[in-house]
Every structure is written in C-alpha cells, then in structure tokens.
Amino acid sequence: MNAMLDQAGEDESVYGRMSRLLDLKLDSESDAVRVIANGISPRTYKRVAGKLKFPVALVAPESTVRRRLLANDRFTEAESERLVRLTRVFAEASQLFGSEDAALAWLNTPAEYLPEQPPVTPMALAASDAGARLVESHIRRTAHGFF
C-alpha cells in the first residue's frame, strides 16, 4: 500500500489517495458524504487503522471499536466521519510531503498548534472538525511557502 500511494505521486488527487486507502470509490466530497452515511465497515476500519496507527480513541472508545469489530458491525455516522477525516488529513499530508512515511512522521510529531496549550500531534487535532481544519490550514500554508 505504501509503495502504491508513493508511486502515485503528486498527480494523484487527495480523493484518489483517500479512495486507495479506504478501498472505496471516493472521487468527491459527495462520495465522502455517502460513505460516511453508510458507515465504515470493520474491514475498512482495520485497513486504515493498520496504516495510520492512530490511537483507537480518536475514532471511538476502545470498547466500542472492539465490539464493532467482533460483531462485524458498521461504524456509526459520527465514527465514520472521524475515520474519513483522519484519512483526508493523511492524504493531504502525503501529498504535501510526497510520501506516506514522511506524512505519518509529521502527523505524529507534537507541536504547539494551540496557544497556551501543551504540544499536540496533528493526528490528535484531526480527530475533531475544528482541529482538522487547523491542520489542513497548516498543510495548505506550508504547501504555498507560508510558515
């Protein structure tokens, strides 16, 4: 998987990277809305969690995730949105850094993103909508040379 995303290069869209990681058709934001409304399958969750190695609690309480996986139940809309959001931020970071390994390293490196708060990782911030917007803004500014 890593080689596949890295080989796709900078020409692959964020949705293309997300689609590849989720192993679902995802060409636009409307596709993302559909995927979220239908709920993420346990297979897709395992695929993304195995790649991103995020703390389970970023998506749902550990007991809830464990229960969904054991029962082979789809994730709720809220849980699915968190997973798709983390995937989107990862795809944007991969596009910026040109590799999944570099993106994962950056996403897991704590920094001072919030005034008067302890350092936090971009991955942890991306678990919430506002945090994801902050991280994506940072990615866009970096891509355009504004640090």
N, C-alpha and C positions, 0 to 999 in steps of 0.2 A: 504494500500500500504506500509506504513512504516513497519508494522509488517511483511509483506511478504518479503521485502528486508532484514530486520534484521534477520528473521528466516532462510533465505537462507544461511547466514553465510559467512565465509571466503572462502569456497569452490566454491562459485559462481564466475564465471569469470566477468570481467568488462563488456564484451559484454552481458552476461546474465543479469547483473544489468541494463544496458542500455536498453536492449530489454524489460525488465519488465516495466521500467519507461515509455518508449516511446510507449509500447504496439504494437511493430512491431518486425518482425523477424530480428534479428541482431546477427549474430554469428561470424562475422569477419569484417575487415576493408573494404572488397569489398562490404559487405552488407551496411555498413555505406555510402559508395560512392553512391550506388544505392538509398538509402533512401534520401540522400541529393539531388541527381539529380532529383528525382521525386517530391521533395518539401514536406515539412511537412504540414500535414493537420491542419486546425484550431482545431479540436478535440485533436490532439496530442499536439499542442502548449498549449492549455488550461490545459491539463493533467500535462505537465512538469512545466509550469508557476505556477500552483497551488501548486505543490510540492516544487519547488525550491524558489519560491517567489523572483525572481530576478527582478531588475529594467527593465521595458519594453525596455528601450533604449539600453540594452545590445544586443538585437536581431535586432531591427529596431526602427525608430522613432515612438513615440506613435500613431500618426495619421495614419501611415501606418499599424501598427498592428491592430488598431481599424477598419480600412477599410477592411483588410483581414478577420477579424473575422465576421464583419457584412455581407460581401458578400460571406462568406464561401469559400474564395479563398485560394489555397495553397500558402505557403510562397515561396519566390524565393530561388534559389540555395544558394546564399550568406547568406540569413537569416536562411535557414535551416541548413547550416553548423555551424553557430553560436549556434543555439539551440542544435544540436548534440554535438558540442564541450563542451558546458556547461554541458550537460548530461554526457559526458565521464569523465570530471573532477570531477563531483559529484560522479559518480560511483567509480572512483579511490579513492577519499577521503573516501567514505563509506566503501570501502574495507580496507583501512588503519586504520580507526578509529573503525571499527566494528559496526557502527550504523549510520543511516541516520541523526539522531538528532545531533550527535557529528560532523559529516561531515558538516552539514549546519551551525552549530555554528562556526566552523573553517573557512569555506568559506566566512562567513560574518563578520569576525573579521579583522579589518585593521591592517596591519603590514608594516614595512619598507622593502619591497622587492626590491625597486629600489633605487640605491644610489642617494643621494641629492634630493630625491623626497618625498613628504608627504606620510604618510601611506596610503595604498590602500588594498582593500579586495582581496583575491584570486579569488572570483567570478567576480569582475570587471576586473581583469587581464585576466581571462579566456575568455573574450569576443573576444580577438584577438588571432591569431595563436601564435605569439611570446610570449604573456602573458600566454597562456595556456601551452606552453612548459616550461616556467619558473615555473609555479605552479606544473606541473606534475613532473618536476625535483625535486622540493622540496618534493613532496609526496614520490617519489622513495628514495631520500636520507634519509628521515625520516623513511621509512619502513626498511631501511638497517642500521639504527642507526647512520647516519651521520647528525648532526645538523648544 
